[in-house]
Amino acid sequence: MEKILFLAHTDTDGSVGKPVLEALTAALELAANLDGAELTVGLIGGEVQAAANAIAGCGAAAFLGVAGADFAVARYSSDAAAASALAQTAQATLVVAPGTSRFARALPGVCQRLGGRIDTQITGLQVVDGEPRIQRWYYRQRMAGTLTRSHRPWFLLAAPGAFSAWAGTPGTAEVQPVAVQVPESRTRVLGTQAALADAHTIRPDADLLFVAGAGWTKKQVDGQAHVSDAEKCILDFVEAAQASLGSSKSLVDQSGEGQQVLSFMSHLHQVGQTGTTPRHRKGLATCCHGEEPHVVGWRFITERRAINLDAGCGWAQGKADVLYVADAFEVLTKVNELLGKS
Ligand SMILES: Cc1cc2nc3c(=O)[nH]c(=O)nc-3n(C[C@H](O)[C@H](O)[C@H](O)COP(=O)(O)OP(=O)(O)OC[C@H]3O[C@@H](n4cnc5c(N)ncnc54)[C@H](O)[C@@H]3O)c2cc1C
């Protein structure tokens, strides 16, 4: 009989985040489909009662908690000690956890300590003939794999965004505290430095992906480059439409080549073969040629449009549903006006 531990950490304010609720759905699906499986919740945080109450209605047989100031922050040594203790107390054979950066860092070490196996970036879970099977992508989402393991404990990190967030009723959970000796550590967490709110231009949940290509920084019809106009056009649009910002490789590589660059662009924005493969419903490419190594990153974007001066650009070769042959500066200035940006 499998013993499933749903392992989660709280956010710094003690609440549970969306990736945690998504992983909870995965754990519950597994528990429901595995005959006789028992589900235990294990929480790590500064204070875990509020988080336990928030998911009290999930039907877990027990709630375990490792709490205290040392566990409020993301740090490998304390997280690994807490997670190991929870997995041991629950005698877990399967551990389902959210694939947050905090757990992606700590859980492989926990798995090593407990002699287990771990799989990350899990996008689907099934039970076939009484055995759990996981799905994940390989080779930059070109191949989907299904696999199972007989080895236990088996740690499963659910990919954020792959499962629907659990939305059951809260209640009052009885949390059984698990004592953990805080390991000696040279790492002190002094605080968090987050980017300014308006600097967050990568928005995985946005409906629209807006891609900027190198054309924004190239000489225009007047023989001049207009980089600051380009910055304004792009940022105004992304903010007004709450779109997620993507880039071609040529544009993000320019900083290393000593050319004028868009100040808010980084390699994290790059879409394509050597970049990301985002999953927005719609995409709009601007000043981007639409070459194959770029467009391959659009394979999950269902509705595609592009604005390019060149009627023969890559987007016209069956890669976009609509190509506007137009000057992106003019189009975006007008669209931004319509969106209330002057
Ligand atoms: C192994 C390999 C991996 C690669 N991986 C990636 C990847 O992951 N992602 C990626 O993006 N690329 C990748 N590339 C590079 C890719 O092949 C292209 O070189 C790159 O995508 C081109 O970027 P771009 O379209 O922004 O620039 P350009 O090719 O310079 O195109 C600029 C476009 O802007 C248009 N334009 C200029 N001014 C305006 C205006 N005012 N209005 C409208 N349009 C205008 C021009 O007509 C032109 O089509 C890879 C290449 C290789 C060899």
Ligand as a Chemical Component Dictionary entry (heavy atoms), coordinates in Angstrom:
data_LIG
# 
_chem_comp.id                   LIG 
_chem_comp.type                 NON-POLYMER 
_chem_comp.pdbx_formal_charge   0 
_chem_comp.three_letter_code    LIG 
# 
loop_
_chem_comp_atom.comp_id 
_chem_comp_atom.atom_id 
_chem_comp_atom.alt_atom_id 
_chem_comp_atom.type_symbol 
_chem_comp_atom.charge 
_chem_comp_atom.model_Cartn_x 
_chem_comp_atom.model_Cartn_y 
_chem_comp_atom.model_Cartn_z 
_chem_comp_atom.pdbx_ordinal 
LIG C1  C1  C 0 21.348 27.014 -33.391 1  
LIG C2  C2  C 0 20.521 28.271 -33.410 2  
LIG C3  C3  C 0 19.627 28.488 -32.410 3  
LIG C4  C4  C 0 18.846 29.641 -32.414 4  
LIG N1  N1  N 0 17.938 29.836 -31.395 5  
LIG C5  C5  C 0 17.135 30.924 -31.459 6  
LIG C6  C6  C 0 16.139 31.139 -30.455 7  
LIG O1  O1  O 0 15.994 30.390 -29.496 8  
LIG N2  N2  N 0 15.356 32.233 -30.565 9  
LIG C7  C7  C 0 15.492 33.139 -31.592 10 
LIG O2  O2  O 0 14.745 34.124 -31.625 11 
LIG N3  N3  N 0 16.437 32.957 -32.530 12 
LIG C8  C8  C 0 17.256 31.876 -32.478 13 
LIG N4  N4  N 0 18.223 31.741 -33.430 14 
LIG C9  C9  C 0 18.478 32.865 -34.339 15 
LIG C10 C10 C 0 17.458 32.962 -35.462 16 
LIG O3  O3  O 0 17.839 32.093 -36.509 17 
LIG C11 C11 C 0 17.385 34.392 -35.990 18 
LIG O4  O4  O 0 18.680 34.842 -36.284 19 
LIG C12 C12 C 0 16.749 35.385 -35.017 20 
LIG O5  O5  O 0 15.532 34.877 -34.530 21 
LIG C13 C13 C 0 16.504 36.677 -35.768 22 
LIG O6  O6  O 0 16.009 37.638 -34.891 23 
LIG P1  P1  P 0 15.070 38.825 -35.385 24 
LIG O7  O7  O 0 13.990 38.255 -36.237 25 
LIG O8  O8  O 0 14.686 39.623 -34.201 26 
LIG O9  O9  O 0 16.084 39.754 -36.217 27 
LIG P2  P2  P 0 16.251 40.047 -37.759 28 
LIG O10 O10 O 0 16.448 38.780 -38.521 29 
LIG O11 O11 O 0 17.299 41.093 -37.842 30 
LIG O12 O12 O 0 14.847 40.620 -38.210 31 
LIG C14 C14 C 0 14.423 41.898 -37.895 32 
LIG C15 C15 C 0 13.084 42.087 -38.599 33 
LIG O13 O13 O 0 12.546 43.331 -38.200 34 
LIG C16 C16 C 0 11.826 43.832 -39.306 35 
LIG N5  N5  N 0 11.658 45.278 -39.075 36 
LIG C17 C17 C 0 12.608 46.235 -38.966 37 
LIG N6  N6  N 0 12.039 47.435 -38.719 38 
LIG C18 C18 C 0 10.703 47.231 -38.664 39 
LIG C19 C19 C 0 9.601  48.078 -38.426 40 
LIG N7  N7  N 0 9.734  49.373 -38.206 41 
LIG N8  N8  N 0 8.363  47.533 -38.426 42 
LIG C20 C20 C 0 8.186  46.193 -38.669 43 
LIG N9  N9  N 0 9.204  45.353 -38.899 44 
LIG C21 C21 C 0 10.456 45.869 -38.881 45 
LIG C22 C22 C 0 12.700 43.487 -40.512 46 
LIG O14 O14 O 0 11.906 43.483 -41.684 47 
LIG C23 C23 C 0 13.186 42.104 -40.124 48 
LIG O15 O15 O 0 12.358 41.092 -40.658 49 
LIG C24 C24 C 0 19.002 30.599 -33.440 50 
LIG C25 C25 C 0 19.922 30.357 -34.472 51 
LIG C26 C26 C 0 20.675 29.213 -34.459 52 
LIG C27 C27 C 0 21.663 28.978 -35.558 53 
# 
loop_
_chem_comp_bond.comp_id 
_chem_comp_bond.atom_id_1 
_chem_comp_bond.atom_id_2 
_chem_comp_bond.value_order 
_chem_comp_bond.pdbx_ordinal 
LIG C1  C2  SING 1  
LIG C2  C3  SING 2  
LIG C2  C26 DOUB 3  
LIG C3  C4  DOUB 4  
LIG C4  N1  SING 5  
LIG C4  C24 SING 6  
LIG N1  C5  DOUB 7  
LIG C5  C6  SING 8  
LIG C5  C8  SING 9  
LIG C6  O1  DOUB 10 
LIG C6  N2  SING 11 
LIG N2  C7  SING 12 
LIG C7  O2  DOUB 13 
LIG C7  N3  SING 14 
LIG N3  C8  DOUB 15 
LIG C8  N4  SING 16 
LIG N4  C9  SING 17 
LIG N4  C24 SING 18 
LIG C9  C10 SING 19 
LIG C10 O3  SING 20 
LIG C10 C11 SING 21 
LIG C11 O4  SING 22 
LIG C11 C12 SING 23 
LIG C12 O5  SING 24 
LIG C12 C13 SING 25 
LIG C13 O6  SING 26 
LIG O6  P1  SING 27 
LIG P1  O7  DOUB 28 
LIG P1  O8  SING 29 
LIG P1  O9  SING 30 
LIG O9  P2  SING 31 
LIG P2  O10 DOUB 32 
LIG P2  O11 SING 33 
LIG P2  O12 SING 34 
LIG O12 C14 SING 35 
LIG C14 C15 SING 36 
LIG C15 O13 SING 37 
LIG C15 C23 SING 38 
LIG O13 C16 SING 39 
LIG C16 N5  SING 40 
LIG C16 C22 SING 41 
LIG N5  C17 SING 42 
LIG N5  C21 SING 43 
LIG C17 N6  DOUB 44 
LIG N6  C18 SING 45 
LIG C18 C19 SING 46 
LIG C18 C21 DOUB 47 
LIG C19 N7  SING 48 
LIG C19 N8  DOUB 49 
LIG N8  C20 SING 50 
LIG C20 N9  DOUB 51 
LIG N9  C21 SING 52 
LIG C22 O14 SING 53 
LIG C22 C23 SING 54 
LIG C23 O15 SING 55 
LIG C24 C25 DOUB 56 
LIG C25 C26 SING 57 
LIG C26 C27 SING 58 
# 
